[in-house]
Amino acid sequence: MSFLQHKTKSARQTIAFGVAIGVGVVLVGVMIWVYTRPQKGPENDAGRQIADFYTTIVDNAQSYFGGKSDTIE
């Protein structure tokens, strides 16, 4: 960062603040772009199998904690 050494401390702070704001705007823009795109389901058989496996595991786990007899009174 030798090219900034001749600038005053306040100028360097202003430049750093501007760069930080610019990076933040880019990251927020990417986040908005990613989360507003339409979501696609699994396109191949392996993806469907993983999704089915995950759904089965979640359903089985919920069945363990879903009954009233399992709660502590």
C-alpha positions as CSV (number, residue, x, y, z in Angstrom):
1,M,0.0,0.0,0.0
2,S,2.9,2.3,-0.6
3,F,0.8,4.3,-3.1
4,L,-1.4,5.6,-0.3
5,Q,1.5,6.6,2.1
6,H,1.7,10.1,0.8
7,K,-2.0,10.7,1.6
8,T,-3.2,12.0,4.9
9,K,-4.7,9.7,7.5
10,S,-8.2,11.0,7.0
11,A,-7.9,10.5,3.2
12,R,-6.8,6.9,3.7
13,Q,-9.7,6.4,6.1
14,T,-12.1,7.8,3.6
15,I,-10.7,5.6,0.8
16,A,-11.0,2.5,3.1
17,F,-14.6,3.4,4.0
18,G,-15.5,3.8,0.4
19,V,-13.9,0.5,-0.6
20,A,-15.8,-1.2,2.3
21,I,-19.1,0.3,1.3
22,G,-18.5,-0.8,-2.3
23,V,-17.7,-4.3,-1.3
24,G,-20.8,-4.4,0.9
25,V,-23.0,-3.2,-2.0
26,V,-21.6,-5.9,-4.3
27,L,-22.1,-8.6,-1.7
28,V,-25.7,-7.5,-1.0
29,G,-26.4,-7.3,-4.7
30,V,-25.1,-10.9,-5.2
31,M,-27.1,-12.1,-2.3
32,I,-30.3,-10.5,-3.7
33,W,-29.6,-11.9,-7.1
34,V,-29.0,-15.5,-5.8
35,Y,-32.1,-15.5,-3.6
36,T,-34.5,-14.0,-6.1
37,R,-33.7,-16.5,-8.8
38,P,-36.3,-19.3,-9.2
39,Q,-35.3,-22.4,-7.2
40,K,-34.8,-25.5,-9.2
41,G,-35.5,-29.0,-7.8
42,P,-33.1,-31.9,-8.2
43,E,-32.7,-32.5,-11.9
44,N,-31.0,-35.9,-11.8
45,D,-31.9,-39.2,-10.1
46,A,-29.1,-38.9,-7.5
47,G,-30.4,-35.5,-6.4
48,R,-33.9,-36.9,-6.0
49,Q,-32.6,-39.8,-4.0
50,I,-30.7,-37.4,-1.7
51,A,-33.8,-35.3,-1.3
52,D,-36.0,-38.3,-0.6
53,F,-33.4,-39.6,2.0
54,Y,-33.3,-36.2,3.7
55,T,-37.1,-36.1,3.8
56,T,-37.3,-39.6,5.3
57,I,-34.8,-38.8,8.0
58,V,-36.6,-35.6,8.9
59,D,-40.0,-37.3,9.0
60,N,-38.6,-40.1,11.2
61,A,-37.0,-37.7,13.6
62,Q,-40.2,-35.7,13.9
63,S,-42.1,-38.9,14.7
64,Y,-39.8,-39.4,17.8
65,F,-40.6,-36.0,19.2
66,G,-44.2,-35.5,18.0
67,G,-46.1,-37.5,20.6
68,K,-47.4,-36.1,23.9
69,S,-46.0,-39.1,25.8
70,D,-42.5,-38.0,24.9
71,T,-42.8,-34.6,26.6
72,I,-41.6,-34.0,30.1
73,E,-44.3,-32.6,32.3
